[in-house]
Amino acid sequence: MVLTGDYSWTETKTLVKVLIPLHNTSAKATDILTTSNFLKVSYGGWLVALDLFGEVVDGKGSKAVVKDGVLTVKMTKKTKGLWGQLTVGEDKPKDWVEERRRAGMEEREKRVADMEEKARDKAIEEERMALKKQMALEQKERQDIDDLKEEEKLKAEEEVYQTFADLERQEAEKNSKKKGFPIVKALAPAPAVVSAPAPEKKTKKKKKKYEDDDSDDDSDEENRQGSAVPAPIPSSSTSSSIWESNEIPTVESNPEDGFDLDRDALLDDDIDSETEDPEVDDTIYDNEDLDDLDKQLPPPRQSAHATFKYTPRLFKTPMRESTVNQEKDFIAKNRPHLHNHGLLNKDALDISETDPVWLKGKGDDFFRSGDFRSAINAYSSAFESHDKKSEISKAALSALANRAACYLKIGEPARTIADVDDALRLSSNAQNLDLPGGLNGFWLKCFVRRGTARCQLGDFDNSRDDYKRAYDLDNTNEGLKEDYEKMKELAEVSNLKKSADTCFGEGKIDGAIDLYSRAIERDQRFVSAVSNRAGALLAKGMYEDCIADCDSALNMLANLGSTSGPVPPPGSEKRRDWVIRTVCRRAKAKSELGIYKDAVTDMEMALKMVPEGRQKVRDDLEEDIEVLRGMVDGGKQ
């Protein structure tokens, strides 16, 4: 059987709101249908069907929000003005109402179809644009590769040309330094032939000299007359070299007599060309040329030694890409058993870095200096380095307990609880442990650390029990006694707050406000109770009291150390959500009181704190801000 649900409504000249208590029905199980003139809400076993008095903007003009167990449906009016009533009068004919409702449904269906078509067109266009961008990107990559290849090609060509130029320059420099070496050029036919004097023998300085003056020796004269070698007529032009292009006759210059002109005969009559060693260099150098050659020799290259090592592997098989993930999973699962493996402990520089005592001492140094994350690394290495097959050592057990304290310092209470549980279990199984302060002192520290961690998580009952165990171990410690009494008080306040949350979820607003107030009377710094009472006061319509509670909660969240109860750590996402929720409640209360400018300011502040990734929340806040700004522009302050 479907029951008619309860609702209330309010209106402004531009907006109409319908508030429907959901009676513990979740938002996921609530079905909402709106048209330009009809509203239907189905939740659980209840149904609310309203034929609106006027017309509203369908689509984005309607908005539904579930807060504190109440569904709020906001609808923007098509025409500004006050209706005076929410639904059409009972005097209207039933056929007219049904026809009006049917027209609104058809209009909605048409709008939905248009939206779907636009969505399809938009998806196709986005896919087309993405394809174009991908093609353009690939074309750019190909062009970049071609440009890079062309650049490398030009660079290589320039290097080759430069190398050739350097070689030619060096060759030219070598030739220019050989001052005593005759350069033989192509010879032209001589017009006249005379007897050529026989060249003199090589001097001791390994350099040939020729004289042009005539000799009176008869034997020389006979040799000159009996020589078959014609001598060229000296040219009128003067030159420092005796080997000019027209000085050596060729066969073409005396074709009738035809003779062989041996190069060795011109250089030295005493050297037989047939017996001469072909490897003998005929180049003539002087001492200066030899010095220049020594200077041109490059120095010997310096030698270097390069060592190449293969990447060490835990497994004996070669590395394969298809088995990398399996190997990583194996190492992760078996790391406690492989802690002594040389490759897994390759970061250790010497044996001291595998010693639990040394590692625990390094962790203590880091802890005292405030570097808690480095201390966690050192304590973890100290704990993992002990032999799992034998009884745990004192250093490893102390490192585990100290790591729990580090986690508590950096705001990770869940890990603190896990480490303390392990430390208590291992210390209970150990037989002969000489711990600092004894076993009772070690347990006292563990219970206090776990109790503090549970307090930070809001588990005050178990936190109270841990402090009770710690106080039983040292009942003379007044500070520990005060902490235990404080945990007892917080546990009772937390139970009151939990009862209030249950009442509020069931829609018992008055009972929830009473329980929240009792909890706050016992501890005014219990910020979660203050913030939740603000939500209950908002649902009750006590807007001024809601604003006061929101201000108190925000002040406590802004001042570190001024709160009690479960409070998320500063900078965490949960703490930011608390602040955003409280600011939005205050803005809602101010808008109900007509303080629209301040409400807009609060909503804008909340919008700035919402991360970019939570787009739906940002869109909802932006819509609320636009509505509030419209009210401000309409003359409402």
C-alpha positions in Angstrom: 0.0 0.0 0.0 1.4 3.4 -1.0 1.1 6.1 1.6 0.9 9.8 1.0 4.1 11.4 2.3 4.4 14.6 4.3 5.9 17.8 2.9 6.3 21.5 3.5 7.0 24.3 1.1 8.2 27.9 0.9 8.5 30.3 -2.0 10.1 33.5 -3.2 9.3 35.5 -6.3 11.8 33.4 -8.3 12.0 30.1 -6.4 9.7 27.5 -4.8 11.1 24.8 -2.5 9.4 21.6 -1.3 10.8 19.9 1.8 10.0 16.2 2.2 11.2 14.0 5.2 12.4 10.7 3.8 11.8 8.6 7.0 15.2 6.8 6.9 15.0 6.2 3.1 18.3 6.5 1.4 18.8 8.9 -1.4 19.6 6.1 -3.8 16.1 4.6 -3.1 14.3 7.9 -3.9 12.8 8.5 -7.3 12.0 12.1 -8.3 10.1 13.3 -11.4 9.6 16.9 -12.3 8.0 18.6 -15.3 7.0 22.2 -15.9 3.8 21.8 -13.8 4.1 18.5 -11.9 6.3 17.0 -9.1 6.3 13.4 -8.1 8.6 11.9 -5.4 8.5 8.2 -4.5 10.5 6.9 -1.5 10.1 3.7 0.4 6.4 3.2 0.8 5.4 6.9 0.4 4.4 9.0 -2.6 4.2 12.7 -3.0 2.4 13.9 -6.2 1.9 17.6 -6.7 0.2 19.5 -9.6 1.9 22.8 -9.2 -0.1 26.0 -9.2 2.2 27.7 -11.7 4.8 26.7 -14.2 8.5 26.2 -13.4 11.6 25.9 -15.5 12.1 22.3 -16.3 15.5 20.7 -16.5 18.4 22.7 -15.0 15.9 24.9 -13.3 15.1 22.1 -10.8 17.4 20.7 -8.2 17.0 18.1 -5.5 19.3 17.8 -2.5 19.2 15.3 0.4 20.6 16.7 3.7 20.1 15.4 7.2 17.4 13.0 6.1 15.3 15.7 4.4 14.8 16.0 0.6 14.8 19.6 -0.6 13.5 20.1 -4.2 14.2 23.6 -5.6 12.3 24.8 -8.7 12.8 28.1 -10.5 9.6 29.8 -11.6 9.1 30.7 -15.2 7.3 34.0 -14.2 8.4 36.0 -11.2 5.7 36.4 -8.6 4.2 34.8 -5.6 1.8 31.9 -6.1 0.1 32.0 -2.7 -0.5 28.2 -2.9 1.6 25.3 -4.1 -0.9 23.1 -6.0 -3.9 23.9 -8.2 -7.2 24.3 -6.5 -9.7 21.4 -6.0 -12.2 23.3 -8.1 -10.3 22.5 -11.3 -11.8 19.7 -13.4 -10.0 16.4 -13.2 -9.8 16.2 -17.0 -8.2 19.6 -17.2 -5.6 18.6 -14.6 -4.8 15.3 -16.3 -4.5 17.1 -19.7 -2.2 19.7 -18.2 -0.1 17.0 -16.6 0.1 15.0 -19.9 1.2 18.2 -21.7 4.0 18.7 -19.2 5.1 15.0 -19.6 5.2 15.4 -23.4 7.2 18.5 -23.1 9.6 16.8 -20.7 10.0 13.8 -23.0 10.7 16.1 -25.9 13.3 17.9 -23.9 14.9 14.6 -22.8 15.0 13.4 -26.4 16.6 16.7 -27.5 19.2 16.4 -24.8 20.0 12.8 -25.8 20.4 13.9 -29.4 22.6 16.8 -28.4 24.6 14.5 -26.2 25.1 12.0 -29.1 26.1 14.9 -31.5 28.4 16.2 -28.9 30.0 12.8 -28.4 30.4 12.4 -32.2 31.9 15.9 -32.5 34.3 15.3 -29.6 35.4 12.0 -31.1 35.9 13.7 -34.4 37.9 16.5 -32.8 39.9 14.0 -30.8 40.7 12.1 -34.0 41.8 15.3 -35.7 44.0 16.2 -32.8 45.5 12.8 -32.8 46.2 12.9 -36.5 47.7 16.4 -36.1 49.9 15.2 -33.3 51.1 12.2 -35.3 51.8 14.5 -38.3 53.8 16.8 -36.0 55.8 13.9 -34.6 56.6 12.7 -38.1 57.6 16.2 -39.2 59.7 16.6 -36.1 61.5 13.3 -36.9 62.0 14.3 -40.5 63.4 17.6 -39.4 65.7 15.9 -37.0 66.9 13.5 -39.6 67.6 16.4 -42.1 69.4 18.3 -39.4 71.6 15.3 -38.5 72.3 14.7 -42.2 73.4 18.3 -42.8 75.5 18.2 -39.7 77.2 15.0 -40.8 77.9 16.5 -44.3 79.4 19.6 -42.7 81.6 17.5 -40.5 82.8 15.4 -43.6 83.5 18.6 -45.6 85.3 20.1 -42.7 87.4 17.0 -42.2 88.4 17.1 -45.9 89.3 20.7 -45.6 91.5 20.1 -42.6 93.3 17.3 -44.3 94.0 19.4 -47.4 95.2 22.2 -45.2 97.5 19.9 -43.2 98.9 18.5 -46.5 99.6 21.9 -47.8 101.4 22.9 -44.6 103.6 19.8 -44.8 104.5 20.5 -48.5 105.3 24.1 -47.6 107.7 23.0 -44.9 109.7 20.8 -47.2 112.0 23.6 -48.5 114.8 21.4 -50.0 112.5 18.9 -51.8 112.3 19.5 -55.6 108.8 19.6 -56.9 108.7 17.9 -60.3 106.1 19.4 -62.6 104.8 18.4 -66.1 107.5 19.2 -68.6 107.0 20.9 -72.0 109.1 20.1 -75.1 112.3 22.2 -75.2 113.1 24.1 -78.4 116.8 23.5 -78.4 119.1 20.8 -76.9 122.6 21.2 -75.5 124.8 18.8 -73.5 123.8 18.6 -69.9 126.4 18.5 -67.2 126.5 15.3 -65.1 125.1 15.9 -61.7 127.4 15.7 -58.7 127.2 13.1 -56.1 125.2 13.6 -52.9 126.9 15.5 -50.2 127.3 14.4 -46.7 124.5 16.7 -45.6 122.1 14.6 -47.7 121.3 17.6 -49.9 122.3 17.9 -53.7 123.9 21.0 -55.0 124.4 21.9 -58.6 126.8 24.5 -60.1 126.3 26.3 -63.4 129.9 27.4 -63.9 132.0 25.7 -66.6 134.9 23.5 -65.6 138.4 23.5 -67.3 139.0 19.8 -66.5 139.7 17.9 -69.7 138.0 14.7 -68.4 134.9 16.7 -67.6 135.0 18.2 -71.0 135.2 14.8 -72.6 132.4 13.5 -70.4 130.3 16.4 -71.5 131.0 15.8 -75.1 130.5 12.0 -74.9 127.2 12.4 -73.0 124.1 11.5 -74.9 121.9 13.6 -72.6 120.9 16.8 -74.2 120.7 19.8 -71.9 118.1 22.5 -72.1 118.9 26.1 -72.8 118.5 28.0 -69.5 115.5 30.2 -69.5 116.0 33.9 -69.3 113.7 34.1 -66.3 115.5 33.7 -62.9 114.2 31.2 -60.4 115.4 29.9 -57.0 114.8 26.3 -58.1 117.0 24.5 -60.7 114.1 22.2 -61.7 111.8 24.3 -63.9 109.1 22.9 -66.2 111.4 23.1 -69.3 114.7 22.0 -67.8 114.3 18.2 -68.2 114.1 17.1 -71.8 111.7 14.3 -72.8 111.7 11.9 -75.7 109.3 14.1 -77.5 112.0 16.8 -77.6 114.4 14.6 -79.7 112.2 12.1 -81.5 114.9 11.2 -84.1 117.6 10.1 -81.7 115.1 8.3 -79.3 116.7 7.5 -75.9 115.8 6.4 -72.4 115.9 9.1 -69.7 116.3 7.4 -66.3 115.4 9.6 -63.3 118.2 8.0 -61.3 120.7 9.0 -63.9 119.7 12.6 -63.5 120.0 12.4 -59.8 123.2 10.4 -59.4 125.4 8.6 -62.0 126.9 6.3 -59.3 123.6 4.8 -58.3 122.4 1.8 -60.3 118.7 1.8 -60.7 118.5 -2.0 -61.0 120.2 -2.6 -57.6 118.6 0.3 -55.7 116.4 -0.7 -52.8 112.8 0.2 -53.8 111.9 1.0 -50.2 114.6 3.7 -50.0 112.9 7.2 -49.7 114.5 9.6 -52.2 113.1 12.6 -50.4 115.8 15.0 -49.4 115.5 16.6 -45.9 117.7 18.9 -44.0 118.0 19.2 -40.2 115.3 21.9 -40.0 112.8 19.7 -41.8 113.5 16.9 -39.4 112.8 19.1 -36.4 109.6 20.3 -38.0 108.5 16.7 -38.5 109.1 15.9 -34.8 107.0 18.8 -33.8 104.1 17.7 -35.9 103.8 14.3 -34.2 100.8 14.1 -31.8 101.4 13.0 -28.2 100.5 9.5 -27.2 96.8 8.9 -26.2 96.0 8.5 -22.6 94.6 5.2 -21.6 91.4 4.7 -19.5 89.7 1.7 -17.8 85.9 1.3 -18.0 84.1 -1.3 -16.0 80.7 -2.7 -17.0 78.5 -4.6 -14.7 75.2 -6.4 -15.3 72.2 -5.6 -13.2 72.0 -8.0 -10.3 69.0 -10.3 -10.1 67.4 -12.2 -7.3 66.4 -15.0 -9.7 68.8 -17.2 -11.6 66.8 -17.1 -14.8 67.3 -14.3 -17.4 65.0 -11.4 -17.1 61.9 -11.5 -19.3 59.3 -8.8 -19.7 56.4 -11.3 -19.5 57.5 -12.4 -16.0 58.4 -9.0 -14.4 55.1 -8.6 -12.6 55.2 -12.2 -11.3 58.7 -11.6 -9.9 57.6 -8.4 -8.2 54.6 -10.1 -6.6 56.8 -12.9 -5.4 59.3 -10.5 -3.8 56.5 -8.5 -2.2 54.9 -11.6 -0.7 58.1 -13.1 0.6 60.1 -10.0 1.6 60.0 -11.0 5.3 61.8 -14.2 4.4 64.3 -12.6 2.0 65.5 -9.7 4.2 68.9 -11.2 4.5 69.3 -11.7 0.8 72.3 -9.7 -0.6 70.4 -8.3 -3.5 67.4 -7.2 -1.5 69.6 -5.6 1.0 71.9 -4.0 -1.6 71.4 -0.5 -0.1 73.6 -1.5 2.9 77.1 -0.1 2.6 78.6 -2.1 5.4 77.7 -4.7 8.0 76.6 -1.9 10.5 73.6 -1.1 8.3 72.2 -4.6 8.8 72.7 -4.5 12.6 69.4 -3.9 14.4 71.1 -2.1 17.3 72.9 0.3 14.9 69.7 0.9 12.9 67.6 1.5 16.0 70.1 4.0 17.2 69.9 5.9 13.9 66.1 5.9 14.3 66.4 7.4 17.7 68.6 10.2 16.3 66.1 10.9 13.6 63.2 10.9 16.2 65.0 13.4 18.5 65.7 15.7 15.5 62.0 15.6 14.4 62.6 13.7 11.2 59.9 11.1 11.9 59.7 9.6 8.4 63.4 8.9 8.3 63.1 7.4 11.8 60.3 5.2 10.4 62.6 3.9 7.7 65.4 3.2 10.2 63.1 1.5 12.7 61.5 -0.6 9.9 65.0 -1.8 8.7 65.9 -2.6 12.3 62.8 -4.7 12.8 63.0 -6.5 9.5 66.7 -7.4 10.1 66.1 -9.7 13.0 66.0 -13.4 12.4 62.3 -14.5 12.2 63.2 -18.1 13.1 64.6 -17.2 16.5 63.2 -15.1 19.4 62.9 -11.4 18.7 65.8 -9.2 20.0 65.5 -6.3 22.3 66.5 -3.8 19.6 64.0 -5.1 17.1 61.1 -5.0 19.6 62.0 -1.5 20.7 62.3 -0.4 17.1 58.7 -1.7 16.5 57.3 0.2 19.5 59.2 3.4 18.5 57.9 3.2 15.0 54.4 3.2 16.4 55.2 6.5 18.2 56.5 7.9 14.8 53.2 7.0 13.1 51.4 8.8 15.9 53.5 11.9 15.3 52.7 12.1 11.6 49.0 11.5 12.0 48.6 7.9 11.1 46.9 6.4 14.1 45.7 3.2 12.3 49.4 2.2 11.7 50.2 3.0 15.3 47.5 0.6 16.5 48.8 -2.2 14.2 52.4 -1.8 15.4 51.4 -1.7 19.1 49.4 -4.9 18.6 52.4 -6.6 17.1 54.7 -5.3 19.8 52.4 -6.6 22.6 52.1 -10.0 20.9 55.8 -10.4 20.4 56.7 -9.2 23.9 54.2 -11.6 25.4 55.8 -14.6 23.6 59.3 -13.5 24.5 61.0 -15.2 27.5 64.2 -13.4 28.3 64.1 -9.8 27.3 66.0 -7.1 29.2 64.0 -4.1 28.1 64.7 -0.6 29.4 62.3 0.0 32.3 61.3 -3.6 32.4 58.5 -5.4 30.6 55.8 -3.4 32.5 57.3 -0.2 31.5 57.4 -1.3 27.9 53.7 -2.4 28.1 52.7 1.0 29.7 54.2 2.9 26.7 52.4 0.6 24.3 49.0 1.0 26.0 49.4 4.8 26.1 50.3 5.0 22.5 47.5 2.8 21.4 45.0 4.6 23.6 46.1 7.9 22.1 45.7 6.6 18.6 42.2 5.2 19.3 41.3 8.6 20.8 42.3 10.3 17.5 40.1 7.8 15.6 37.1 8.5 17.9 37.1 5.1 19.5 36.9 6.4 23.0 35.6 3.2 24.7 38.7 1.2 23.7 40.9 4.2 24.3 39.6 4.4 27.9 40.3 0.7 28.3 43.9 1.1 27.1 44.5 4.0 29.5 43.0 1.9 32.3 45.5 -0.9 31.6 48.3 1.7 31.6 47.1 3.2 34.9 46.9 -0.2 36.5 50.6 -0.8 35.6 51.6 2.6 37.3 48.9 3.8 39.6 51.2 6.4 41.2 51.4 8.4 38.0 49.1 11.5 38.4 49.4 12.6 34.8 48.3 9.1 33.6 45.4 9.2 36.1 44.2 12.6 34.6 44.4 11.2 31.1 42.4 8.1 32.2 39.7 10.3 33.7 39.6 12.4 30.6 39.1 9.3 28.4 36.2 8.2 30.6 34.6 11.6 30.1 35.1 11.6 26.4 33.7 8.1 26.1 30.5 9.2 27.8 30.2 12.3 25.7 30.8 10.2 22.5 28.0 7.8 23.5 25.6 10.8 23.9 26.7 12.1 20.5 26.2 8.7 18.9 22.7 8.5 20.4 21.9 11.9 19.0 23.1 10.9 15.6 20.7 7.9 15.7 17.8 10.1 16.7 18.6 12.6 13.9 18.7 9.8 11.3 15.3 8.6 12.4 13.9 12.1 12.0 13.5 12.8 15.8 14.9 16.3 15.6 13.9 17.4 19.1 15.5 14.4 20.7 18.6 14.8 18.7 19.0 18.5 19.7 18.5 17.5 23.4 21.2 14.8 23.3 23.6 17.0 21.4 23.1 19.8 24.0 23.8 17.4 26.8 27.0 16.2 25.2 28.1 19.8 24.6 27.3 20.7 28.2 29.8 18.1 29.4 32.4 19.0 26.9 32.1 22.3 25.0 35.1 21.5 22.8 33.5 18.3 21.3 33.4 19.8 17.9 31.6 17.0 16.1 28.6 17.4 18.5 28.6 21.2 18.0 28.6 20.8 14.2 25.9 18.1 14.1 23.7 20.1 16.5 23.9 23.0 13.9 22.5 20.6 11.3 19.6 19.6 13.6 18.9 23.2 14.4 18.8 24.0 10.7 16.3 21.2 10.1 14.2 22.5 13.0 14.2 26.0 11.6 16.2 27.6 14.4 18.4 29.5 12.1 20.0 31.9 14.5 21.1 29.1 16.9 22.4 27.2 13.8 24.6 30.1 12.8 26.0 30.4 16.3 26.9 26.7 16.4 28.5 26.9 13.0 30.6 29.8 14.1 31.7 27.9 17.2 32.6 24.8 15.2 34.5 26.8 12.6 36.5 28.6 15.3 37.5 25.3 17.0 38.5 23.8 13.7 40.6 26.8 12.8 42.4 26.8 16.2 44.6 23.7 16.6 44.5 22.2 20.1 41.2 23.8 21.0 39.0 20.8 20.2 38.3 17.4 21.6 36.7 14.4 20.3 37.4 12.8 16.9 38.9 15.5 14.7 40.6 14.7 11.4 44.2 15.9 11.2 44.9 19.3 9.7 45.3 19.4 5.9 43.4 16.1 5.5 40.5 15.8 3.0 38.1 14.7 5.7 38.8 17.9 7.8 38.3 20.0 4.7 34.9 18.3 4.2 33.9 19.1 7.7 34.7 22.8 7.2 32.8 22.9 3.8 29.7 21.2 5.3 29.7 23.6 8.3 30.1 26.7 6.1 27.2 25.5 3.8 25.0 25.0 6.8 25.7 28.6 8.0 25.0 29.9 4.5 21.7 28.0 4.4 20.6 29.5 7.7 21.6 33.0 6.6 19.6 32.7 3.4 16.6 31.5 5.3 16.9 34.7 7.5 17.2 36.8 4.3 20.9 37.7 4.8 21.7 36.9 1.2 24.9 38.8 0.8 26.5 36.9 3.8 25.1 33.7 2.4 26.7 34.3 -1.0 30.1 35.1 0.8 29.9 31.7 2.7 29.0 29.8 -0.4 31.8 31.3 -2.4 34.2 30.4 0.5 33.0 26.8 0.4 33.4 26.7 -3.4 37.0 27.8 -3.1 37.7 24.8 -0.8 36.1 22.2 -3.0 38.8 20.4 -5.1 38.7 20.6 -8.9 38.1 16.9 -9.2 34.7 17.0 -7.4 32.9 18.7 -10.3 29.3 17.8 -9.2 29.7 19.4 -5.8 31.2 22.5 -7.5 28.3 22.7 -10.0 25.7 22.5 -7.2 27.5 25.2 -5.2 27.7 27.4 -8.3 23.9 27.0 -8.9 23.1 27.9 -5.3 25.4 31.0 -5.6 23.6 32.1 -8.8 20.2 31.7 -7.1 21.4 33.7 -4.1 22.8 36.4 -6.3 19.5 36.7 -8.1 17.8 37.3 -4.8 20.4 40.0 -3.9 19.8 41.7 -7.3 16.1 41.4 -6.8 16.4 43.8 -3.8 16.6 41.4 -1.0 19.5 42.0 1.4 
